[in-house]
Amino acid sequence: MILVLNCGSQSIKYKTFNRNLKLLKEKKIDVENQKNYGETLLAELEKLEKYQKEISEIGHRVVHGGEKFRDPLVVTERNLKEIEKYNKFAPLHNPFNLLGIKISKKIFPKARQIAVFDTGFYKDLPEKAFLYGLPENLRKKYGFRRFGFHGISHEYVAREGAKKLGKPFNKLRIITCHLGGGASITAIKKGKAIDTSMGFTPLDGLMMMTRSGDIDPGILIQLGKDLSFQKLEKTLNNLSGIKGICGFSKMKNVLSAIKKKDEKARLALDIFIYRIQKYIGAYLAVLGGKCDILVFTGAIGAGSQKIRRLILNGLPKMKTLAIKTNEELAIAKQIIK
């Protein structure tokens, strides 16, 4: 039996599969108070303790593993400490991902713990897409480059889209939009990601629910003169994006406020849509002006027909699909390769 654990900052999801990838059990737990996260996770995994003998592998979604860790990895005490070094670059994700590994190791000591990285799908990005215009010595010292994130989701829905189209994945030009609390867009050509909106960290690219997305680096220089590093990080990760513009951090609240004629909520949604349209237009150009499928996924992307309609308004006509992502199944597939 395979257990896949997907630990986010505000939720815990898990699924169990047999060796034929048939879903056996699944559950999602929302965690409102992060201080109780470890206790909640421990309690949930203890409920699965009766499957000690059956569970042979536990797959974990890990958002950031730097340049060193891209492929699925059997976790050891040594490489777990190395992965922890990247927590500072994905503070909303990595600490919770790794907490899942640590607690799993205690409860299932005989199972293989396997980390599957969100950045893995982007390991073949061309240099022209991943290099930043910074001095080479700084790029090498700090490992600055575009990594890309949500890769597990982007690859899964792109493959599913190809299946629905009845055409080989490695012969298509695809744009995938993962739109949720975090949001990113990827251009895929012949089965390979060739560009993506998120960069060195998951802060880059689209404006998100609480993350700024693309901003002028000069703004950071100015803010750095007055704010501590901790305050700056919190501002960019937790207080910006749609929340920074209208005060709401959930799309359902934004849409409700718009119905009540809230102008700030309307502006926030307009910016969100506009930025997505800009990236889709750019990736159409990168793909040579042709896109075989435009795929929407994520709680907003697959969950809101209204937002999809707003995004598509004014864009060239393309085959469009809304596909619910299944990161847990995608991780399980990588484990049994």
C-alpha positions as CSV (number, residue, x, y, z in Angstrom):
1,M,0.0,0.0,0.0
2,I,1.1,3.5,-0.8
3,L,0.3,6.5,1.4
4,V,0.6,9.9,-0.1
5,L,0.8,12.9,2.3
6,N,0.2,16.4,1.0
7,C,0.8,18.9,3.8
8,G,0.0,22.5,3.1
9,S,0.2,25.4,5.5
10,Q,-3.6,25.3,6.2
11,S,-4.6,21.8,5.2
12,I,-3.5,18.1,5.4
13,K,-4.5,15.8,2.6
14,Y,-3.8,12.2,2.3
15,K,-4.7,9.3,0.0
16,T,-3.8,5.6,0.0
17,F,-3.5,3.5,-3.1
18,N,-2.8,-0.1,-3.9
19,R,0.0,-1.1,-6.3
20,N,-2.4,-0.7,-9.2
21,L,-3.0,2.9,-8.1
22,K,-6.6,2.2,-7.1
23,L,-7.7,4.7,-4.5
24,L,-8.4,3.1,-1.2
25,K,-8.9,5.9,1.2
26,E,-8.7,9.7,1.2
27,K,-9.2,12.6,3.6
28,K,-8.7,16.3,3.8
29,I,-8.4,18.2,7.1
30,D,-8.4,22.0,7.3
31,V,-6.1,23.4,9.9
32,E,-7.1,26.9,11.0
33,N,-4.5,27.3,13.7
34,Q,-1.0,26.6,12.6
35,K,0.2,26.2,16.2
36,N,-1.9,23.0,16.3
37,Y,-0.7,21.7,13.0
38,G,1.7,19.1,14.4
39,E,-0.8,17.7,16.9
40,T,-3.5,17.5,14.2
41,L,-1.2,15.7,11.8
42,L,0.0,13.3,14.5
43,A,-3.6,12.4,15.4
44,E,-4.5,11.7,11.8
45,L,-1.5,9.6,11.1
46,E,-2.1,7.6,14.3
47,K,-5.5,6.6,12.9
48,L,-3.6,4.9,10.0
49,E,-1.1,3.1,12.3
50,K,-3.2,-0.1,12.0
51,Y,-1.9,-0.3,8.4
52,Q,1.7,-0.5,9.6
53,K,2.4,-3.7,7.8
54,E,0.6,-2.8,4.6
55,I,2.1,0.7,4.0
56,S,5.5,0.2,2.3
57,E,6.0,3.7,0.9
58,I,4.9,7.1,1.9
59,G,5.1,9.8,-0.7
60,H,5.4,13.5,0.3
61,R,4.9,16.6,-1.8
62,V,7.9,18.9,-1.1
63,V,7.8,22.3,-2.7
64,H,11.4,23.4,-2.8
65,G,14.6,21.3,-3.0
66,G,16.8,23.8,-4.7
67,E,19.0,22.7,-7.7
68,K,20.2,19.6,-5.7
69,F,16.9,17.9,-5.3
70,R,14.6,17.6,-8.3
71,D,13.9,13.9,-8.8
72,P,12.0,11.7,-6.3
73,L,14.2,11.0,-3.3
74,V,14.2,8.4,-0.6
75,V,14.5,10.5,2.5
76,T,17.3,10.0,5.0
77,E,18.2,11.9,8.1
78,R,21.1,13.5,6.2
79,N,19.3,14.6,3.1
80,L,16.3,15.8,5.2
81,K,18.6,18.3,6.9
82,E,19.8,19.4,3.5
83,I,16.3,19.9,2.2
84,E,15.5,22.0,5.3
85,K,18.0,24.6,4.0
86,Y,15.4,25.6,1.4
87,N,12.6,26.2,3.9
88,K,13.5,29.9,3.9
89,F,12.7,30.1,0.2
90,A,9.2,28.5,0.5
91,P,8.2,29.5,4.1
92,L,4.5,28.9,3.4
93,H,5.1,25.3,2.2
94,N,8.4,23.6,3.0
95,P,8.2,23.6,6.8
96,F,4.9,21.8,6.7
97,N,6.0,19.4,4.0
98,L,9.0,18.4,6.1
99,L,6.9,18.2,9.3
100,G,4.9,15.5,7.5
101,I,8.0,13.5,6.7
102,K,9.3,13.7,10.3
103,I,6.0,12.6,11.9
104,S,5.6,9.9,9.3
105,K,9.0,8.5,10.1
106,K,8.1,8.2,13.7
107,I,4.8,6.4,13.1
108,F,5.8,4.3,10.1
109,P,9.5,3.6,10.8
110,K,9.7,0.7,8.3
111,A,8.1,2.5,5.4
112,R,10.2,4.2,2.7
113,Q,9.7,8.0,2.9
114,I,9.9,9.4,-0.6
115,A,10.0,13.2,-1.4
116,V,8.5,14.3,-4.7
117,F,9.4,17.8,-5.6
118,D,7.2,20.5,-7.1
119,T,10.2,21.8,-9.0
120,G,11.0,18.4,-10.7
121,F,8.9,19.2,-13.8
122,Y,11.0,22.2,-14.5
123,K,14.5,20.7,-14.3
124,D,14.8,20.9,-18.2
125,L,13.8,24.5,-18.5
126,P,16.0,26.2,-21.1
127,E,18.7,28.6,-19.8
128,K,17.0,31.5,-21.6
129,A,13.9,30.9,-19.4
130,F,15.5,30.2,-16.1
131,L,18.5,32.6,-15.9
132,Y,18.2,35.9,-14.1
133,G,20.0,39.0,-15.3
134,L,22.3,39.0,-12.2
135,P,26.1,38.8,-11.9
136,E,27.3,35.2,-12.4
137,N,29.1,35.2,-9.0
138,L,25.9,36.0,-7.2
139,R,23.9,33.5,-9.2
140,K,26.4,30.7,-8.3
141,K,26.8,31.7,-4.7
142,Y,23.1,31.9,-3.9
143,G,21.7,29.5,-6.5
144,F,19.6,32.2,-8.0
145,R,17.5,30.8,-11.0
146,R,13.9,30.2,-11.9
147,F,12.8,26.9,-10.4
148,G,9.1,26.9,-11.0
149,F,6.5,25.4,-8.6
150,H,3.2,23.6,-8.7
151,G,5.0,21.3,-11.2
152,I,3.3,18.1,-9.9
153,S,-0.1,19.7,-10.6
154,H,0.9,21.2,-14.0
155,E,2.3,18.0,-15.4
156,Y,-0.7,15.9,-14.1
157,V,-3.4,18.2,-15.7
158,A,-1.4,18.6,-18.9
159,R,-1.2,14.8,-19.3
160,E,-4.9,14.5,-18.5
161,G,-5.7,17.2,-21.0
162,A,-3.7,15.3,-23.7
163,K,-5.7,12.1,-22.9
164,K,-9.0,14.0,-23.2
165,L,-7.9,15.4,-26.6
166,G,-6.8,11.9,-27.6
167,K,-3.4,13.0,-28.7
168,P,0.2,12.2,-27.5
169,F,1.4,14.5,-24.7
170,N,4.8,14.8,-26.3
171,K,3.4,16.3,-29.5
172,L,1.2,19.0,-28.0
173,R,1.6,22.7,-27.1
174,I,-0.1,23.3,-23.8
175,I,-0.7,26.2,-21.4
176,T,-1.7,25.2,-17.9
177,C,-3.1,27.6,-15.3
178,H,-3.0,26.4,-11.6
179,L,-5.1,29.0,-9.9
180,G,-5.8,28.7,-6.1
181,G,-4.4,30.4,-3.0
182,G,-1.1,30.2,-4.9
183,A,-1.2,30.7,-8.7
184,S,1.1,29.9,-11.6
185,I,1.1,29.3,-15.3
186,T,3.3,27.0,-17.3
187,A,4.0,26.7,-21.1
188,I,4.6,23.1,-22.2
189,K,5.9,22.0,-25.6
190,K,6.4,18.4,-26.7
191,G,6.0,17.1,-23.1
192,K,8.5,19.5,-21.6
193,A,8.0,22.7,-19.5
194,I,9.6,25.5,-21.4
195,D,8.6,28.4,-19.2
196,T,6.7,29.1,-16.0
197,S,5.6,32.1,-14.0
198,M,7.0,31.3,-10.6
199,G,10.7,31.8,-10.1
200,F,13.4,31.3,-7.5
201,T,10.6,31.2,-4.9
202,P,6.8,30.8,-5.1
203,L,6.4,34.6,-4.7
204,D,7.1,35.4,-8.3
205,G,4.7,35.6,-11.3
206,L,1.0,36.1,-11.0
207,M,-0.6,38.2,-8.3
208,M,-2.1,35.7,-5.8
209,M,-4.5,35.7,-2.9
210,T,-1.9,37.0,-0.3
211,R,1.3,37.0,-2.4
212,S,2.5,40.0,-4.4
213,G,3.6,38.2,-7.6
214,D,5.7,40.3,-10.0
215,I,6.8,43.7,-8.5
216,D,9.6,46.1,-9.3
217,P,12.7,45.1,-7.4
218,G,13.2,48.7,-6.7
219,I,10.2,48.5,-4.3
220,L,12.1,45.9,-2.3
221,I,15.1,48.2,-2.1
222,Q,12.9,51.0,-0.7
223,L,11.0,48.8,1.7
224,G,14.3,47.2,2.9
225,K,15.4,50.6,4.2
226,D,12.4,50.7,6.6
227,L,11.2,47.2,7.3
228,S,13.0,44.3,9.0
229,F,13.6,41.2,6.9
230,Q,10.8,39.3,8.8
231,K,8.3,42.2,8.3
232,L,9.2,42.4,4.6
233,E,8.8,38.6,4.2
234,K,5.4,38.6,5.9
235,T,4.3,41.6,3.9
236,L,5.1,39.9,0.5
237,N,3.9,36.4,1.5
238,N,0.9,37.1,3.7
239,L,-0.4,40.6,3.3
240,S,-0.1,41.4,-0.4
241,G,-1.8,40.3,-3.6
242,I,-5.6,40.4,-3.6
243,K,-5.6,40.8,0.2
244,G,-3.4,43.8,-0.1
245,I,-5.8,45.5,-2.5
246,C,-9.2,44.6,-1.1
247,G,-8.6,42.9,2.3
248,F,-9.9,39.5,1.3
249,S,-7.8,36.4,1.2
250,K,-10.3,34.0,-0.3
251,M,-11.8,34.3,-3.7
252,K,-15.3,33.4,-2.6
253,N,-15.2,36.5,-0.3
254,V,-14.0,38.6,-3.2
255,L,-16.9,37.5,-5.4
256,S,-19.4,38.1,-2.7
257,A,-18.1,41.6,-2.1
258,I,-18.3,42.4,-5.8
259,K,-22.0,41.5,-5.7
260,K,-22.3,44.1,-3.0
261,K,-20.7,46.7,-5.3
262,D,-17.3,46.7,-3.4
263,E,-15.0,48.6,-5.8
264,K,-11.8,47.5,-4.2
265,A,-12.8,43.8,-4.6
266,R,-13.7,44.5,-8.2
267,L,-10.3,46.1,-8.8
268,A,-8.5,43.2,-7.2
269,L,-10.3,40.7,-9.4
270,D,-9.7,42.9,-12.5
271,I,-5.9,42.9,-11.7
272,F,-5.9,39.1,-11.0
273,I,-7.6,38.4,-14.4
274,Y,-5.5,40.9,-16.3
275,R,-2.2,39.4,-15.1
276,I,-3.3,35.9,-16.0
277,Q,-4.3,37.1,-19.5
278,K,-0.9,38.8,-19.9
279,Y,0.9,35.5,-19.1
280,I,-1.3,33.5,-21.3
281,G,-0.6,35.9,-24.2
282,A,3.2,35.7,-23.5
283,Y,3.2,32.0,-23.5
284,L,1.2,31.8,-26.7
285,A,4.1,33.8,-28.2
286,V,6.7,31.5,-26.6
287,L,4.8,28.5,-28.1
288,G,5.0,30.0,-31.6
289,G,1.5,31.4,-31.6
290,K,-0.3,28.1,-31.2
291,C,-1.8,26.4,-28.2
292,D,-3.5,23.0,-28.6
293,I,-5.0,23.1,-25.1
294,L,-5.4,25.7,-22.4
295,V,-6.0,23.8,-19.1
296,F,-7.4,25.4,-15.9
297,T,-6.9,23.7,-12.5
298,G,-6.8,24.5,-8.8
299,A,-9.7,25.6,-6.5
300,I,-10.2,28.8,-8.6
301,G,-9.1,27.6,-12.0
302,A,-11.2,24.4,-12.1
303,G,-13.7,25.6,-9.5
304,S,-15.0,28.9,-11.0
305,Q,-16.6,29.0,-14.4
306,K,-17.1,32.7,-14.0
307,I,-13.4,33.4,-13.6
308,R,-12.5,31.2,-16.5
309,R,-15.0,33.1,-18.6
310,L,-13.5,36.4,-17.6
311,I,-10.0,35.2,-18.4
312,L,-11.0,33.9,-21.8
313,N,-12.8,37.1,-22.7
314,G,-10.6,38.8,-25.4
315,L,-8.1,35.9,-25.8
316,P,-7.8,34.1,-29.1
317,K,-10.0,31.0,-29.3
318,M,-8.4,27.9,-28.0
319,K,-9.5,24.4,-26.9
320,T,-10.1,24.9,-23.1
321,L,-10.4,22.3,-20.4
322,A,-11.1,22.5,-16.6
323,I,-9.4,19.6,-14.9
324,K,-9.3,18.9,-11.2
325,T,-5.8,18.3,-10.2
326,N,-4.7,15.1,-8.3
327,E,-1.2,15.7,-6.9
328,E,-1.5,12.6,-4.7
329,L,-2.1,10.3,-7.6
330,A,0.7,12.0,-9.6
331,I,3.1,11.4,-6.6
332,A,2.0,7.8,-6.3
333,K,2.7,7.3,-10.0
334,Q,6.2,8.6,-9.6
335,I,6.8,6.4,-6.6
336,I,6.1,3.2,-8.5
337,K,7.9,4.1,-11.7
